[in-house]
Amino acid sequence: MSENNQKLNLLILGQHASGKSALINSFVGNNIKASDNPIEVKVDNRDVVIFESNTNFQIFLESADKNSFVITYCVSSNSIGISDEDASMIKKIIIDEYSVIIALTKSDLSVKEQLTELVKNIKEKTKCYRIVTISNIEANNYFGVEEYKKAVFRAFKRNNTENYIELNLLVLGQTGVGKSSLLNALVGKKIEETGIGKPCTPEGIFPHEETIDGKDVVIYDSWGLEVGKSDKWYNMIKEELKYRSVDKDMKDWYHSVTYCIQAGGAKIQDFDINIIKQFLEDKYNVIVALTKADQLSEEKEKEFIEIIKNETGVETVIAVGAAPEIKRGMKETPKPFGLEEYKYSILASWRKIFIDRIPLHIIEKIKIDINKKRDELKKKDFKENDLKKLSDSIKEEFDTLVKNNMQEYVKTSIQKYYKVSETLYSINKDIDIFSGNDHEIYGFYSFVVDLFSHLLISDVVIDIGDVIGSILATIIVSPVVILATVIGGLFDIGRLIHYNLSGKKEDINYFIDRVADGIIENISSEENKKFENNLRDAINEILEKSDEELKNRLENNKKE
């Protein structure tokens, strides 16, 4: 489904005098009279229906299509904090799974420091991260409306575009290690405050919706660890990993995880090690960014990198100076360094995350399918008198389900993998891959060069989206062949079940349970990792074949 085929329903909520009418007029581009009825308008050539808040909006929302609605809650910037009433209302709407944007109206009347504190207060009390600051419509320095439009249309696109994936980048670390500076350098603009003093990021993990080279990216910045709050951090990470576990859709995963450790101390704390290992255990590939690396000599840096790798088990540690400070005796501020290697590592890390997590994701989906088939077969009225044929028929239904669904899940997963990779390439396309071969010391994968480097050749003009599209036509067939070869006779269900079936209904249902439980045990047992490992090998082989095919196509296009 395309978002352009649906009307966007925009509901504007907020207290009296919070700036709702001014926001509507700014959004539409002309004065709209207040009305109890919905207002149908065109904004940037899109059909929009605007609803202003009324006393019955909660009842109204209960019968509304969540995907078609974007809700804006107006909060005046004149206040020193968000009221408990407003915060409770916003949290209620978020719990109900509506897309919510908070509009900080009249922001031209507040100084920067007040706005910063107000944003922190709102984030902490509501857990809403889509906050846009907007000036009065009469202000000379008019700002915020275009950003607000982008936020509204992006929220609607997210809800209504099939197979829509945003790139999710998570950055963690203790307070003051340089997370915000790293993020600002990555995006090329200030998205987070930096500085000395109290922590800049409120408690929680807050996304920043950015667009890099036309691709939608969500950068998640975490609240930094403070003295005496380690338990809160552990609980926050535990909940976050649960929310993004392998059974969730790939679009909800983190596609890159970075843990920042400051170089200055030249030591890693137990807390850092434990958090990193939690992510590794959950099949995430973690990049450690050794921040403020200008504080260490090259010799000390190498020693510290080896300590980090040995203590945590991570493969990739990148020394980064995102915002090096001028030191005594220097005449000029040093230039940033390590950012290109860091971008490289994000691209390489995604492949490992995909290969490590996707087999477990597919297994969880197949288990759900098996249980649905179990319930379906138990409700079925079997007419077969030949009990041998009946048992074979039941086993065949499960066997066909698992084989067909697994192949379909592999195909769709590969498709999503390349959509994420395309976004990652977009972020990394300004890097000169031909600058040298020293990327091997950072543990980067050869596929980075094989798959993307030729796209940077100046005399070759290739749309990677078109190339990947043609590759996927091949992938539709390839899983059937490769999976059959690699996994072999793993689905010989007859070998798993030894039970003499009788014609009684309860006996048939018992047999169905035996078959279903036997398959689930075979594919997900902790003791038996054969299925998971074979599936991972099969997926890796598919990626290698498709990457090679992509490389050949690019080389052929170059020759032509």
C-alpha positions as CSV (number, residue, x, y, z in Angstrom):
1,M,0.0,0.0,0.0
2,S,1.3,3.5,-0.8
3,E,0.7,6.5,1.5
4,N,-0.1,8.5,-1.6
5,N,-3.3,6.5,-2.1
6,Q,-4.7,7.4,1.3
7,K,-5.9,10.6,3.0
8,L,-3.8,11.6,5.9
9,N,-5.9,12.3,9.0
10,L,-4.2,14.8,11.2
11,L,-5.6,15.3,14.7
12,I,-4.5,18.4,16.6
13,L,-4.8,18.2,20.4
14,G,-3.7,20.5,23.3
15,Q,-4.8,22.8,26.1
16,H,-6.6,26.1,25.4
17,A,-4.2,28.7,24.1
18,S,-1.5,26.1,23.3
19,G,-1.3,27.3,19.7
20,K,-3.4,24.7,17.9
21,S,-5.1,27.2,15.5
22,A,-1.8,28.9,14.7
23,L,-0.2,25.5,14.0
24,I,-3.0,24.5,11.6
25,N,-2.8,27.8,9.7
26,S,1.0,27.4,9.4
27,F,0.7,23.8,8.2
28,V,-2.0,24.7,5.6
29,G,-0.5,28.0,4.5
30,N,-3.5,30.2,5.0
31,N,-6.1,31.1,7.7
32,I,-8.6,28.4,8.5
33,K,-11.6,29.2,10.6
34,A,-12.1,27.1,13.7
35,S,-14.7,24.4,13.1
36,D,-16.2,21.4,14.8
37,N,-16.1,19.6,11.5
38,P,-13.0,18.1,9.8
39,I,-11.2,20.4,7.4
40,E,-10.2,18.8,4.1
41,V,-7.2,20.5,2.4
42,K,-4.2,19.9,0.2
43,V,-0.8,20.3,1.7
44,D,2.2,19.8,-0.6
45,N,-0.1,18.1,-3.1
46,R,-1.3,15.6,-0.4
47,D,-4.9,15.1,0.7
48,V,-5.1,15.9,4.4
49,V,-8.1,15.9,6.7
50,I,-7.5,18.0,9.8
51,F,-9.4,17.3,13.1
52,E,-9.1,19.8,15.9
53,S,-9.5,18.4,19.4
54,N,-12.9,18.1,20.9
55,T,-14.4,16.6,24.1
56,N,-15.2,13.3,22.4
57,F,-11.9,12.7,20.6
58,Q,-11.1,9.6,22.7
59,I,-14.3,7.9,21.7
60,F,-13.6,9.0,18.1
61,L,-10.1,7.5,18.2
62,E,-11.4,4.1,19.4
63,S,-13.2,3.6,16.0
64,A,-10.4,5.2,13.9
65,D,-7.9,3.5,11.7
66,K,-4.6,3.9,13.6
67,N,-2.5,3.8,10.4
68,S,-4.4,6.7,8.8
69,F,-4.0,9.0,11.8
70,V,-1.1,11.2,12.9
71,I,-1.7,13.0,16.2
72,T,-0.1,16.3,17.1
73,Y,-0.1,17.4,20.7
74,C,0.6,21.1,21.2
75,V,2.5,22.4,24.2
76,S,3.3,26.1,24.6
77,S,7.0,26.9,25.0
78,N,6.0,29.5,27.6
79,S,5.7,26.8,30.2
80,I,8.7,25.6,32.3
81,G,7.6,22.0,32.0
82,I,4.8,19.8,30.7
83,S,1.8,19.4,32.9
84,D,0.9,16.1,34.4
85,E,-2.4,16.2,32.6
86,D,-0.8,16.7,29.2
87,A,1.9,14.1,29.9
88,S,-0.7,11.5,30.9
89,M,-2.8,12.2,27.8
90,I,0.3,11.8,25.5
91,K,1.4,8.6,27.2
92,K,-2.1,7.2,26.8
93,I,-2.2,7.9,23.1
94,I,1.3,6.4,22.6
95,I,0.2,3.2,24.5
96,D,-2.7,3.0,22.1
97,E,-0.1,2.8,19.4
98,Y,-0.9,6.1,17.5
99,S,1.9,8.1,15.9
100,V,2.4,11.2,18.1
101,I,4.3,14.4,17.4
102,I,4.6,17.0,20.1
103,A,4.6,20.6,18.7
104,L,6.4,23.1,21.0
105,T,4.6,26.2,19.9
106,K,5.6,29.9,20.4
107,S,9.2,28.8,20.6
108,D,10.4,32.2,19.4
109,L,9.4,33.5,22.8
110,S,11.8,31.2,24.7
111,V,15.5,31.3,25.0
112,K,17.6,28.3,23.8
113,E,18.4,27.1,27.4
114,Q,14.7,27.1,28.4
115,L,13.7,25.2,25.2
116,T,16.4,22.6,25.9
117,E,15.2,22.0,29.4
118,L,11.6,21.8,28.3
119,V,12.4,19.2,25.6
120,K,14.2,17.1,28.3
121,N,11.3,17.4,30.6
122,I,8.8,16.3,28.0
123,K,10.9,13.3,26.9
124,E,11.3,12.2,30.5
125,K,7.6,12.5,31.4
126,T,6.0,11.2,28.1
127,K,8.7,9.0,26.5
128,C,7.7,10.7,23.2
129,Y,10.7,11.6,21.0
130,R,9.1,13.3,18.0
131,I,9.3,16.9,19.3
132,V,9.3,19.9,16.9
133,T,9.9,23.5,17.9
134,I,7.7,26.0,16.0
135,S,7.6,29.8,16.2
136,N,4.6,32.0,16.3
137,I,3.1,32.5,12.9
138,E,3.6,36.2,13.2
139,A,7.3,35.9,14.2
140,N,9.8,37.7,12.1
141,N,12.2,34.7,12.3
142,Y,9.6,32.1,11.3
143,F,10.8,28.5,11.8
144,G,9.7,24.9,12.4
145,V,6.9,24.4,10.0
146,E,8.9,22.6,7.3
147,E,10.4,20.3,10.0
148,Y,6.9,19.7,11.3
149,K,5.6,18.8,7.8
150,K,8.4,16.3,7.3
151,A,7.7,14.7,10.7
152,V,3.9,14.4,9.9
153,F,4.4,13.0,6.4
154,R,7.2,10.6,7.5
155,A,5.0,9.2,10.3
156,F,2.2,8.6,7.8
157,K,4.6,7.0,5.4
158,R,5.9,4.7,8.1
159,N,2.4,3.5,8.8
160,N,1.1,3.1,5.3
161,T,4.0,2.0,3.1
162,E,4.4,-1.7,2.6
163,N,7.9,-3.2,3.5
164,Y,9.0,0.3,4.6
165,I,12.3,0.1,6.5
166,E,14.2,2.8,8.3
167,L,17.8,2.3,9.2
168,N,18.1,2.0,13.0
169,L,21.4,3.0,14.5
170,L,21.9,2.7,18.3
171,V,24.7,4.5,20.2
172,L,25.3,3.7,23.8
173,G,27.9,4.7,26.4
174,Q,28.5,6.3,29.8
175,T,27.9,10.0,30.4
176,G,30.5,12.3,28.9
177,V,32.2,9.7,26.6
178,G,31.4,11.7,23.5
179,K,28.2,10.0,22.1
180,S,26.6,13.2,21.0
181,S,29.7,14.5,19.3
182,L,30.0,11.2,17.4
183,L,26.4,11.4,16.3
184,N,26.7,15.0,15.2
185,A,29.8,14.1,13.2
186,L,28.1,11.1,11.6
187,V,25.1,13.1,10.4
188,G,27.0,16.3,9.6
189,K,24.9,18.6,11.7
190,K,24.0,19.1,15.4
191,I,21.3,16.7,16.5
192,E,22.3,16.6,20.1
193,E,23.7,19.1,22.6
194,T,27.3,18.5,23.7
195,G,29.3,20.1,26.5
196,I,30.6,19.9,30.0
197,G,28.4,19.6,33.0
198,K,25.2,17.7,33.6
199,P,24.2,15.0,31.2
200,C,22.8,16.3,27.9
201,T,20.4,13.3,27.2
202,P,17.4,12.5,29.5
203,E,16.8,9.0,30.9
204,G,15.9,6.5,28.2
205,I,16.7,5.8,24.6
206,F,15.6,8.5,22.2
207,P,15.5,8.3,18.4
208,H,16.4,11.2,16.1
209,E,14.6,10.9,12.7
210,E,17.2,12.0,10.1
211,T,17.4,11.8,6.3
212,I,20.9,11.1,4.9
213,D,21.3,11.2,1.1
214,G,17.5,10.9,0.7
215,K,17.3,7.8,3.0
216,D,15.3,7.6,6.2
217,V,17.5,7.0,9.2
218,V,16.6,6.8,12.9
219,I,19.6,7.4,15.2
220,Y,19.0,6.2,18.7
221,D,20.9,8.1,21.4
222,S,20.9,6.7,24.9
223,W,20.9,8.4,28.2
224,G,24.4,8.0,29.6
225,L,25.2,6.1,32.7
226,E,25.5,8.2,35.8
227,V,26.9,7.3,39.3
228,G,24.4,5.2,41.3
229,K,22.1,4.5,38.3
230,S,23.5,1.3,36.9
231,D,20.4,-0.7,37.8
232,K,18.2,1.6,35.8
233,W,20.6,1.2,32.8
234,Y,20.5,-2.6,33.1
235,N,16.7,-2.6,33.2
236,M,16.5,-0.2,30.3
237,I,18.7,-2.4,28.1
238,K,16.9,-5.5,29.1
239,E,13.5,-4.0,28.1
240,E,15.0,-2.6,24.9
241,L,16.4,-6.0,23.9
242,K,13.1,-7.6,24.6
243,Y,11.3,-5.1,22.4
244,R,13.7,-5.8,19.6
245,S,14.2,-9.5,20.0
246,V,14.7,-11.9,17.1
247,D,11.0,-12.8,16.9
248,K,10.2,-9.1,16.0
249,D,10.2,-7.9,12.4
250,M,13.6,-6.9,10.9
251,K,12.5,-3.3,10.6
252,D,12.3,-3.1,14.4
253,W,15.8,-4.4,15.0
254,Y,18.9,-2.2,15.5
255,H,20.8,-2.5,12.2
256,S,23.9,-1.2,13.9
257,V,25.0,-1.0,17.6
258,T,27.8,1.2,18.8
259,Y,29.1,1.3,22.3
260,C,31.3,4.3,23.1
261,I,34.3,4.1,25.5
262,Q,36.4,7.1,26.2
263,A,40.1,6.7,25.4
264,G,41.3,9.0,28.2
265,G,41.1,6.5,31.0
266,A,42.7,3.7,29.0
267,K,40.6,1.1,30.9
268,I,37.3,-0.6,30.5
269,Q,34.8,-1.0,33.4
270,D,32.9,-4.1,34.3
271,F,29.6,-2.2,33.6
272,D,30.7,-1.6,30.0
273,I,31.7,-5.2,29.5
274,N,28.4,-6.5,30.9
275,I,26.3,-4.2,28.6
276,I,28.3,-5.2,25.5
277,K,28.0,-8.9,26.3
278,Q,24.2,-8.5,26.7
279,F,24.0,-7.3,23.1
280,L,26.4,-10.0,21.8
281,E,24.3,-12.7,23.5
282,D,21.2,-11.3,21.7
283,K,23.1,-11.9,18.4
284,Y,24.0,-8.2,17.8
285,N,27.4,-7.4,16.4
286,V,28.7,-4.5,18.5
287,I,31.1,-1.8,17.3
288,V,33.2,-0.2,20.1
289,A,33.9,3.4,19.3
290,L,37.0,4.5,21.2
291,T,36.0,8.1,21.5
292,K,38.3,11.1,22.2
293,A,41.1,9.0,20.8
294,D,43.3,12.1,20.5
295,Q,43.9,11.8,24.2
296,L,46.0,8.6,23.7
297,S,49.3,8.0,21.9
298,E,49.2,5.5,19.0
299,E,51.0,2.9,21.1
300,K,48.6,3.2,24.1
301,E,45.7,3.2,21.6
302,K,46.7,-0.1,20.2
303,E,47.2,-1.6,23.7
304,F,43.7,-0.4,24.8
305,I,42.0,-1.7,21.7
306,E,43.4,-5.2,22.4
307,I,42.2,-5.0,26.0
308,I,38.7,-4.1,24.9
309,K,38.6,-6.9,22.4
310,N,39.9,-9.5,24.9
311,E,37.6,-8.3,27.7
312,T,34.3,-8.0,25.7
313,G,34.6,-10.4,22.7
314,V,33.9,-7.7,20.2
315,E,35.7,-7.9,16.8
316,T,35.7,-4.2,15.8
317,V,37.1,-1.3,17.7
318,I,37.4,2.0,16.0
319,A,39.5,4.9,17.4
320,V,37.6,8.1,16.7
321,G,38.2,11.8,17.3
322,A,34.9,13.3,16.3
323,A,35.7,16.7,17.8
324,P,39.3,16.9,18.9
325,E,40.2,19.7,21.2
326,I,43.1,22.1,20.8
327,K,45.7,21.4,23.4
328,R,48.4,23.5,25.0
329,G,51.1,24.4,22.5
330,M,48.9,23.8,19.4
331,K,48.2,26.6,17.0
332,E,45.3,25.0,15.2
333,T,42.4,22.7,16.3
334,P,43.2,19.1,15.1
335,K,41.0,17.6,12.4
336,P,38.5,14.9,13.2
337,F,39.7,11.4,12.4
338,G,38.3,7.8,12.3
339,L,34.9,8.7,10.9
340,E,35.4,7.0,7.6
341,E,36.5,3.8,9.3
342,Y,33.5,4.1,11.6
343,K,31.1,4.3,8.7
344,Y,32.8,1.3,7.1
345,S,32.3,-0.7,10.3
346,I,28.5,0.2,10.3
347,L,28.2,-1.2,6.8
348,A,30.1,-4.4,7.6
349,S,28.4,-4.9,11.0
350,W,24.9,-5.1,9.4
351,R,25.8,-8.2,7.4
352,K,26.9,-10.1,10.5
353,I,23.8,-9.0,12.5
354,F,21.6,-10.2,9.7
355,I,23.3,-13.6,9.4
356,D,23.4,-14.2,13.1
357,R,19.8,-13.2,13.9
358,I,17.7,-14.1,10.8
359,P,17.8,-17.9,11.3
360,L,16.4,-17.4,14.8
361,H,13.8,-15.0,13.5
362,I,12.7,-17.5,10.8
363,I,12.6,-20.4,13.4
364,E,10.2,-18.3,15.6
365,K,8.0,-17.6,12.6
366,I,7.9,-21.3,11.6
367,K,7.0,-22.3,15.2
368,I,4.0,-19.9,15.0
369,D,3.0,-21.4,11.7
370,I,3.3,-25.0,13.1
371,N,1.0,-24.1,16.0
372,K,-1.5,-22.5,13.7
373,K,-1.4,-25.7,11.5
374,R,-1.8,-27.8,14.6
375,D,-5.0,-25.9,15.6
376,E,-6.3,-26.1,12.0
377,L,-5.8,-29.8,11.7
378,K,-7.4,-30.5,15.1
379,K,-10.6,-28.8,13.9
380,K,-10.6,-30.8,10.6
381,D,-13.0,-33.7,10.2
382,F,-10.9,-36.5,8.6
383,K,-12.7,-39.0,6.4
384,E,-9.7,-41.2,5.7
385,N,-10.2,-44.8,6.7
386,D,-6.7,-45.9,5.9
387,L,-4.8,-44.9,9.0
388,K,-1.4,-45.2,7.3
389,K,-2.6,-42.8,4.6
390,L,-4.1,-40.5,7.3
391,S,-0.8,-40.4,9.3
392,D,1.2,-39.8,6.1
393,S,-1.3,-37.0,5.1
394,I,-0.9,-35.2,8.4
395,K,2.9,-35.5,8.3
396,E,2.9,-34.2,4.7
397,E,0.9,-31.1,5.7
398,F,3.5,-30.2,8.3
399,D,6.4,-31.1,6.0
400,T,5.1,-29.0,3.1
401,L,4.2,-26.1,5.5
402,V,7.7,-25.9,6.9
403,K,9.6,-26.3,3.6
404,N,7.4,-23.7,1.7
405,N,7.2,-21.2,4.5
406,M,10.9,-21.4,5.3
407,Q,11.8,-20.7,1.6
408,E,9.4,-17.8,1.5
409,Y,10.8,-16.3,4.8
410,V,14.3,-16.6,3.5
411,K,13.4,-14.8,0.3
412,T,11.6,-12.0,2.0
413,S,14.3,-11.6,4.6
414,I,17.0,-11.3,1.8
415,Q,14.8,-8.7,0.1
416,K,14.7,-6.7,3.4
417,Y,18.4,-7.2,3.9
418,Y,19.2,-5.5,0.6
419,K,16.8,-2.6,1.4
420,V,18.8,-1.9,4.6
421,S,22.1,-2.4,2.7
422,E,21.0,0.1,0.1
423,T,20.5,2.7,2.8
424,L,23.8,1.9,4.4
425,Y,25.5,2.3,1.1
426,S,23.9,5.7,0.7
427,I,25.4,6.8,4.0
428,N,28.8,5.4,3.1
429,K,29.0,6.4,-0.6
430,D,31.2,9.4,0.1
431,I,34.0,7.2,1.4
432,D,36.9,6.5,-0.9
433,I,37.2,2.7,-0.7
434,F,40.3,2.7,-2.9
435,S,42.3,4.7,-0.4
436,G,44.0,1.5,0.9
437,N,43.7,-2.0,2.2
438,D,44.2,-1.3,5.8
439,H,40.5,-1.8,6.5
440,E,41.3,-5.4,7.2
441,I,42.8,-4.5,10.6
442,Y,39.4,-3.3,11.7
443,G,37.8,-6.6,11.0
444,F,35.7,-5.4,8.0
445,Y,34.3,-7.9,5.6
446,S,35.4,-8.3,2.1
447,F,31.8,-8.1,0.8
448,V,32.0,-4.3,1.5
449,V,34.5,-3.9,-1.3
450,D,33.0,-6.7,-3.5
451,L,29.5,-5.4,-3.3
452,F,29.8,-1.6,-3.3
453,S,33.2,-0.3,-4.2
454,H,32.6,-0.4,-8.0
455,L,29.6,1.8,-7.5
456,L,32.1,4.6,-6.6
457,I,33.9,4.5,-10.0
458,S,33.3,7.9,-11.5
459,D,32.7,6.7,-15.1
460,V,30.1,4.1,-14.1
461,V,26.5,5.4,-13.5
462,I,24.5,2.6,-11.9
463,D,21.2,2.8,-9.9
464,I,21.8,0.3,-7.1
465,G,18.1,0.0,-6.5
466,D,17.6,-1.3,-10.1
467,V,20.5,-3.7,-9.8
468,I,19.3,-5.1,-6.5
469,G,15.8,-5.4,-8.0
470,S,17.2,-7.6,-10.8
471,I,19.1,-9.7,-8.3
472,L,16.0,-10.4,-6.3
473,A,14.4,-12.0,-9.4
474,T,17.2,-14.6,-9.1
475,I,16.7,-15.0,-5.4
476,I,13.1,-16.0,-5.8
477,V,14.3,-19.3,-7.2
478,S,17.7,-19.8,-5.5
479,P,16.5,-20.5,-1.9
480,V,14.6,-23.6,-3.1
481,V,17.7,-25.1,-4.6
482,I,20.2,-24.0,-2.0
483,L,18.1,-24.8,1.1
484,A,17.3,-28.3,-0.3
485,T,21.0,-28.9,-0.8
486,V,22.3,-27.6,2.5
487,I,19.5,-28.8,4.8
488,G,18.9,-32.1,3.1
489,G,16.6,-34.5,4.8
490,L,16.1,-32.6,8.0
491,F,12.4,-32.5,7.4
492,D,11.9,-36.3,7.2
493,I,9.2,-36.1,9.8
494,G,8.4,-39.8,9.5
495,R,11.7,-40.5,11.2
496,L,10.8,-38.2,14.1
497,I,7.4,-39.8,14.9
498,H,6.9,-43.4,16.0
499,Y,3.3,-43.7,16.9
500,N,0.6,-46.1,15.8
501,L,-2.4,-44.0,14.9
502,S,-6.0,-45.2,15.6
503,G,-9.2,-43.7,14.2
504,K,-10.4,-42.0,17.4
505,K,-10.6,-38.2,17.3
506,E,-8.7,-37.7,20.5
507,D,-6.1,-40.2,19.2
508,I,-5.7,-38.2,16.0
509,N,-5.3,-35.0,17.9
510,Y,-2.6,-36.6,20.1
511,F,-0.8,-37.7,16.9
512,I,-1.0,-34.1,15.5
513,D,0.5,-32.8,18.8
514,R,3.3,-35.4,18.6
515,V,4.1,-34.3,15.0
516,A,4.0,-30.6,15.8
517,D,6.0,-30.9,19.0
518,G,8.5,-33.1,17.3
519,I,9.2,-30.5,14.6
520,I,9.4,-27.6,17.1
521,E,11.8,-29.6,19.2
522,N,13.9,-30.4,16.1
523,I,14.2,-26.8,14.9
524,S,14.6,-24.9,18.1
525,S,16.2,-27.2,20.7
526,E,19.1,-25.6,22.5
527,E,20.8,-29.0,22.5
528,N,20.3,-29.5,18.8
529,K,21.6,-26.4,16.9
530,K,21.8,-28.3,13.6
531,F,18.7,-26.7,12.0
532,E,19.8,-23.2,13.1
533,N,23.3,-23.6,11.9
534,N,22.3,-25.3,8.6
535,L,19.8,-22.5,7.9
536,R,22.5,-19.9,8.7
537,D,24.9,-21.7,6.3
538,A,22.2,-21.7,3.6
539,I,21.5,-18.0,4.0
540,N,25.2,-17.1,3.9
541,E,25.5,-19.1,0.7
542,I,22.6,-17.3,-0.8
543,L,24.1,-14.0,0.1
544,E,27.5,-15.0,-1.4
545,K,25.9,-16.1,-4.6
546,S,23.7,-13.0,-4.9
547,D,26.7,-10.7,-4.1
548,E,28.8,-12.4,-6.8
549,E,25.9,-12.0,-9.2
550,L,25.6,-8.4,-8.4
551,K,29.3,-7.9,-8.8
552,N,29.2,-9.6,-12.2
553,R,26.3,-7.4,-13.4
554,L,28.1,-4.3,-12.3
555,E,31.3,-5.3,-14.1
556,N,29.3,-6.1,-17.3
557,N,27.6,-2.7,-17.1
558,K,31.0,-1.1,-16.8
559,K,32.3,-2.9,-19.9
560,E,29.2,-1.9,-21.9
